[in-house]
Amino acid sequence: MAIHINLLSEQLIPNVIPTLSDKINVTKMYIVVAGESLQYKANHLKDFYQGKGIEEVEFFQCEDPNDFYALKFKAAELYKNIKAFYPEETIALNATCGTKPMSLAFTMEFDNLEQFSMPLYTDTINKRVIILNDNEKLDFLPYSDVLNIQDYFNLNHFDVHEQRFEDFAQMRDRESLTKQIMNAARNFPKAVSAMNAICQSTNFNDDAKFDNTAQLKYTPKGDLKTILSTAQNHGLLKYTNEYVTFESADAARYLGGGWFEDLIYLAAEKAGIDKVALNVEGHLMSQRDGKPVLNEFDVVLMHNNQMKIVEAKTVNWDYSEGQGQQATLKLDSLTNTYAGTFGSGTIASVFPFTQRIEDRISALRSIEGLHVTSFKQLIGHLEQWKNSTLPK
């Protein structure tokens, strides 16, 4: 059995990974708080642990997070108390977070393997937990995949209202159509753009305003007619030379761009990514009072405690330059705020980016652009990301 100690700072995830990796053995948690500015973080972390079944969580208060000698005195006090009340327990001090003086002071005090006390460091780059000790022969501790999508967002103070886990039976039924639309986007972009416009005219994102019948501005021909006929064969719509009648708002949503989210979901499954959700909606927890600003993510991927937020775009950037600027800035902001230090964002597009949009994306730290040209290429890209989350 073990006593775990977390040094508090802005980032919570490096603290949580070793603790939850050893959850079955945790007798008690101490959260070391220095000063008052992060007390809200401490309260949040305590609630998180207790929600995960670690009931015994206690705060240990220090005054100044930068007063090394005072911190060293407090570290000695905590060590003495733990040894007095839990003499048989292993002590695991996570020294990853806190200020540098906090980390150094507590590491010096708790580095005593002979007394079953060890300071730890969560190496999120190489995906391992290191024992901070001079002994070079020590094995790494478990870096387990302990976080799900809701956990990750929770630790970044984002409250998830809902997340859609796609019905795989329905997705499988549509898989051939999804891939056909992807091929059409590559070979016949005008037809896909026309399909988008038809679907948008139904107001499929607003149930109160949804109109399942869209009037055509011209008789469908060529590639557009092929897409409409294929969708009709799948039972998603019926069409004449003048009107398109959609089976439901979901059908219009799918044909108006939702198919691309399906494609990403299917590719993520093929790539072996553990956790995938679509249309994740929520708000910052600090906005709980009053009317919070809602945010929605098209696709969220999680693998080995790492997150990727994917914005799925089916717009033709040659005619939507303004949307490019809006999409890149929005995703960069959302990724920094909600995915944090250990997350990344991708703008996935079925159409090539303009040079201006590529330049804008390359200037942003947290996001990348991906022009999807095929299902196979998309799988390969997601496999590369998945592999980057594994231990090195």
Secondary structure, DSSP 8 states (H G I E B T S, - for coil): -EEEEEE--S--HHHHHHHHHTGGGEEEEEEEEESSTTHHHHHHHHHHHHHTT---EEEEEES-TT-HHHHHHHHHHHHHHHHHH-TTSEEEEE-SSS-HHHHHHHHHHH-BGGGTEEEEEEETTTTEEEE-SS-TT---B-------HHHHHHHTTEEEEEEE---HHHHHHHHHHHHHHHHHHHH-HHHHHHHHHHHHTTTTT-TTT--SEEE-SS---HHHHHHHHHHHHTTSEEE-SSEEEES-HHHHHIIIIIHHHHHHHHHHHHHT-SEEEEEEEEEEGGG-SS----EEEEEEEEETTEEEEEEEE---GGG-HHHHHHHHHHHHHHIIIIIGGGEEEEEEESS---HHHHHHHHT-SSEEEEE---HHHHHHHHHHHHHHTS--
